Amino acid sequence: MHYDVFNGDADGIIALLQLRLSEPKESVLITGVKRDIKLLSQVGAQKDVSSVTVLDVSMEKNQDALSSLLDERIDVFYCDHHRTGKVPTSNHLETLIDTAPECCTSLLINRKLNGEYMAWAIAAAFGDNLKAAANQLALKNGFDEAQIAFLEELGTLVNYNGYGASLDDLHFTPVELYQALYQYPNPFKLLDDEDSVFYRLRAAYQSDYQQVSTLAPVYENEAIRVFELSCETWARRISGVFGNEIVNQDPNRAQTVLTQNQDGESYMVSLRAPLSNRTGADEVCSSFETGGGRKAAAGINVLPEADKQRFIQALTDYYSS
């Protein structure tokens, strides 16, 4: 049996969407909330694995599970834009990886498919906050202003749905959302269907966004801003997209959103590097135990309250230098 393993955000979902629209294949779907990235171990626990596709999931965080699959001579196609760690050498591993700040997994799949589902790739790039790359690709391929605005909103909404502490926080599980979107090879058809997930996510996002529309930073200096959200379901859902919005509003400073975890003693961290210097987010977050990500955007799943000031200092030191 083939297994498709993908991140539950816009980039992971739409990367798989493009690939399976072009190359239909019966498969078992393995995914989770956006922060659930150690997904390959779920595949290794199965007995019927013949091949695996991995999309938008950090190789660095799945090294042991990947090595185990390769040792079993299972063919793996791995496409991603996060930190890799040491890439294994194996005849059973095919990789398509680019960690450049202006790249995402869906753009890599778009390149592999020669632009077969260009509109979907553009939506994914917008969802991953790659506005410049998405706009450039859209204009180059003749999309008009209204179409571009829709693809940006669609990507934002699909990405918004991936944030939460567990699947219970989400409006749709990533599998449900992928399967719903798969019915629309042309994403503009979502606009014609008033019952589509697009309209349902739009309404949910607008409701959650009202909670943060007037939020002010709890700390700021010349290099960074820090915002805090309470331990609420809406806060966990909005945290990532809110991080994208505030860095677009203030592109020369790093932006951090700290969302209180349910234990009351730690935070979930969403960090966005300045748009004027899209680097370092992965380095800062990876220096903390549950951190990781990519150069332009990264996070920490559990930042203890006791480490909050150390994190703010690390952030300030990195982006002030």
Secondary structure, DSSP 8 states (H G I E B T S, - for coil): -EEEEE-SSHHHHHHHHHHHHHS---EEEE--STT----HHHHHT-S---EEEEES--SGGGHHHHHHHHHTT-EEEEEE-S---S----TTEEEEE---TT--HHHHHHHHTTTTTHHHHHHHHHHTT-HHHHHHHHHHTT--HHHHHHHHHHHHHHHHTT-SSSGGGSSS-HHHHHHHHTT-SSTTHHHH-TTSHHHHHHHHHHHHHTTTTT---SEE-SSEEEEEE-S-HHHHHHHHHHHHHHHHHSTTSEEEEEEE-TTSSEEEEEEE--TTS---HHHHHHTSTTEEE-SSEEEEEEEEGGGHHHHHHHHHHHHH-
